[in-house]
Amino acid sequence: MTPPLPPLPPLPDHSVLHADEHLLVLDKPSGMLSVPGRGEDKRDCLSARVQQRWRDALVVHRLDMSTSGIVVLARGLDNQRKLSAAFAERKVHKQYEAVVGGEVHNPMPDNGWNLIDLPLIVDWPNRPRSKVDHEAGKPSQTRWRLHERPADISGTTRLQLEPVTGRSHQLRVHLMSIGHPIVGDELYADAATLALAPRLLLHACALSIAHPASGETLHFTCTCPF
């Protein structure tokens, strides 16, 4: 008989931003998978640690392993269906913070929002990368503007980001495509921009969603760690 797998490390209390009988909101650290990968060495992930504490926790969406910040999980199938539908129907408002290579200037007056509108598709020969493809790509839009707080690294710019759509690696590919890859991005940054930080400087800092039971709009924020 195969011996049972050892328990995973517990979730730190500070990573739980909200918990009730319908949904959970967590702060995922950079370097942790959202869901299990292939192989026993990739079983440790946010969802598995959450399920050790809340057995009925179910995945609704995910963040890239290198991205930190807010992740929502449902409690039970009914809540998972409702929350998944909210994400699919773009009823969830998400905001990210990123530090990108180069000096970025906002062409919009009063630091208004700019739009990157470039269709994306998975780059199958070079998975897990995605790429811009004007013929076969899916419509993909990202809003961006300068962050009120300056970047701490010389030669970089801190941005606020709002994904309108939710394609794989959307923020990372869109910013690379306009000439400003995210600092620390192992997949899309040039060598110099990659070397500026030991992690991807992308953080899911705010999220608003309707509560699956009450319908009340909930707002969550999570301090950027860089």
C-alpha positions in Angstrom: 0.0 0.0 0.0 1.3 3.4 -0.9 1.9 5.5 2.2 -0.1 8.7 2.5 1.5 11.9 1.4 2.8 14.2 4.2 0.6 17.3 4.9 1.6 20.5 3.2 2.7 23.5 5.2 -0.2 25.4 6.7 -1.4 28.7 5.2 -0.1 31.7 7.2 -2.9 33.6 8.8 -1.9 36.9 7.1 -2.5 35.3 3.7 -6.2 35.0 4.4 -7.9 38.3 3.3 -11.4 37.0 3.7 -13.2 33.8 4.7 -16.9 33.0 5.0 -19.1 30.0 4.2 -19.4 31.0 0.5 -16.0 32.2 -0.6 -12.3 32.6 0.4 -9.9 35.4 -0.7 -6.2 34.7 -0.4 -2.9 36.6 -1.0 -0.8 34.2 -3.1 3.0 34.7 -2.8 5.2 34.8 -5.9 6.7 31.4 -6.6 3.7 29.4 -5.5 1.5 27.5 -8.0 -2.2 28.4 -7.9 -3.2 24.7 -8.6 -1.2 21.5 -8.6 1.2 20.8 -11.5 2.2 17.5 -12.9 4.2 15.3 -10.5 4.5 14.9 -6.8 7.0 17.7 -6.6 4.4 20.1 -7.8 1.6 19.1 -5.4 2.3 22.0 -3.1 0.2 25.0 -4.3 -2.3 27.6 -3.0 -5.4 25.5 -3.6 -4.0 22.4 -1.9 -3.0 24.4 1.2 -6.4 26.0 1.3 -8.2 22.6 1.0 -6.3 21.3 4.0 -8.1 24.0 6.1 -11.4 24.3 4.1 -12.2 20.9 2.5 -14.9 22.3 0.3 -12.7 25.0 -1.3 -12.8 25.0 -5.1 -10.7 26.8 -7.7 -12.4 29.7 -9.5 -9.5 31.4 -11.3 -5.7 31.4 -11.0 -2.6 33.6 -11.1 0.7 32.6 -12.8 3.2 31.0 -10.5 5.4 34.1 -10.6 2.6 36.6 -10.0 1.6 37.5 -6.4 -1.7 38.8 -5.0 -5.4 38.2 -4.7 -6.9 34.8 -5.6 -10.6 33.9 -5.0 -11.8 30.4 -4.2 -15.4 29.2 -3.8 -16.8 27.0 -1.1 -18.9 24.3 -2.7 -20.1 23.6 -6.3 -22.9 26.1 -6.3 -20.7 29.0 -5.3 -18.0 27.9 -7.7 -20.5 28.0 -10.6 -21.7 31.5 -9.6 -18.2 32.9 -9.1 -16.8 31.3 -12.2 -19.7 32.8 -14.2 -18.8 36.2 -12.8 -15.2 35.9 -14.1 -16.3 34.5 -17.5 -18.8 37.3 -17.9 -16.2 40.0 -17.0 -18.2 41.1 -13.9 -15.1 41.0 -11.7 -13.0 44.2 -11.6 -9.2 43.4 -11.2 -6.3 45.7 -10.8 -2.6 44.9 -10.9 0.6 46.8 -10.1 3.7 46.2 -12.2 7.2 47.6 -12.6 8.3 47.6 -16.2 11.6 48.2 -18.0 12.3 51.6 -19.4 10.8 55.1 -18.8 7.1 55.2 -19.8 5.3 58.4 -20.5 1.5 58.6 -20.5 0.1 60.2 -23.6 -3.4 60.7 -22.0 -4.1 63.9 -20.2 -4.3 63.9 -16.4 -2.8 60.4 -16.3 -5.9 58.9 -17.9 -6.1 55.2 -18.9 -4.5 54.0 -22.1 -5.6 50.8 -23.9 -3.5 48.0 -25.4 -5.7 46.2 -27.8 -3.7 43.3 -29.3 -5.1 39.8 -30.0 -3.3 36.9 -28.2 -2.9 33.2 -28.8 -0.9 30.5 -27.0 2.5 30.0 -28.8 2.2 26.2 -29.0 5.7 25.4 -30.2 7.1 27.6 -27.4 4.7 26.8 -24.5 3.9 28.2 -22.0 4.5 31.4 -23.9 1.8 33.3 -25.6 2.1 35.8 -28.5 0.4 38.5 -30.5 -1.4 37.1 -33.5 -3.5 39.4 -35.6 -5.0 36.6 -37.7 -5.7 33.8 -35.2 -5.5 35.5 -31.8 -8.4 36.1 -29.5 -9.4 39.7 -28.7 -7.4 40.9 -25.7 -7.4 44.3 -24.0 -5.4 45.8 -21.2 -5.8 49.3 -19.6 -2.7 51.0 -18.1 -1.6 54.2 -16.6 1.3 55.5 -14.5 1.2 54.6 -10.8 1.2 57.4 -8.3 4.2 55.7 -6.6 7.5 55.8 -8.5 9.5 52.6 -9.1 12.4 52.0 -6.8 14.7 50.7 -9.5 16.5 53.1 -11.8 15.4 53.0 -15.4 12.0 51.4 -14.7 8.4 52.6 -14.4 5.6 51.6 -12.0 2.2 51.1 -13.7 -1.4 50.4 -12.7 -3.0 47.7 -14.9 -6.6 46.7 -15.5 -7.1 43.6 -17.7 -10.4 43.9 -19.6 -10.0 40.3 -20.9 -8.3 37.4 -19.2 -6.0 35.7 -21.6 -3.0 33.6 -20.6 0.0 35.8 -19.8 -2.0 38.8 -21.1 -0.4 41.5 -19.1 3.1 40.2 -19.6 2.7 39.8 -23.4 0.9 43.1 -23.9 3.6 45.1 -22.0 6.4 43.3 -23.8 4.7 44.1 -27.1 4.7 47.8 -26.5 8.4 47.7 -25.6 8.2 47.6 -21.8 8.5 44.1 -20.5 7.8 43.5 -16.8 10.9 43.4 -14.6 12.0 39.9 -13.6 9.9 38.2 -16.3 11.7 34.9 -17.3 9.5 34.4 -20.3 9.2 37.8 -22.0 11.9 40.2 -20.7 15.3 40.8 -22.2 18.3 39.8 -20.2 18.9 43.2 -18.7 15.3 43.7 -17.6 15.1 40.2 -16.2 18.2 40.7 -14.1 16.8 43.8 -12.3 14.8 41.7 -9.8 14.8 38.2 -8.4 11.0 37.8 -9.1 8.4 38.9 -11.6 7.3 42.4 -10.4 3.6 41.8 -11.1 1.0 41.9 -8.3 -2.8 41.5 -8.2 -3.5 44.3 -5.8 -7.3 44.9 -5.9 -10.4 42.9 -6.8 -14.1 43.7 -6.6 -16.7 40.9 -7.0 -20.4 40.3 -6.1 -20.9 38.0 -3.2 -22.4 34.7 -4.5 -25.1 34.6 -1.8 -26.0 38.2 -1.0 -25.1 39.9 -4.3 -23.3 42.6 -2.3 -20.2 44.0 -4.1 -17.1 43.1 -2.1 -13.8 45.1 -2.5 -10.5 43.6 -1.6 -7.0 45.1 -1.6 -3.6 43.6 -1.0 -0.4 45.6 -0.4 2.2 45.3 -3.1 5.3 43.6 -1.7 7.8 45.4 -4.1 
